[in-house]
Amino acid sequence: MTISASFGCPFEGPVDPDRVLGLAEELVGYGAREIAFADTIGVAVPRQVGALVE
């Protein structure tokens, strides 16, 4: 599964990492075996990505 706009949304701005991780946990509960966090609009910096996947 891919979670699009994991770091920023063109309509709502920055995305709360806790919201993304909560969605990821929900997807695992549905049986997802692999989850990709997509930077759909290209706003993430390496530090943000590292913090999300730690």
C-alpha positions, -999 to 999 in steps of 0.1 A, spaced: 0 0 0 11 36 -6 1 65 16 2 95 -7 10 130 5 26 116 37 46 148 43 25 176 28 -8 181 11 -14 207 -17 -47 216 -1 -41 213 36 -4 219 40 19 200 63 7 165 74 9 154 110 32 124 112 10 108 139 -19 109 114 3 91 88 15 65 113 -21 59 125 -32 53 90 -2 29 85 -12 9 116 -48 7 103 -35 -6 70 -15 -33 87 -46 -43 105 -63 -48 71 -34 -71 61 -10 -47 44 24 -63 42 43 -34 28 36 3 32 53 32 12 52 67 25 50 89 -6 61 125 -9 36 132 -36 42 170 -39 79 169 -31 81 188 2 98 164 25 134 167 36 156 138 46 152 145 83 114 142 81 116 109 62 140 95 88 118 106 117 87 90 102 103 56 96 123 53 128 
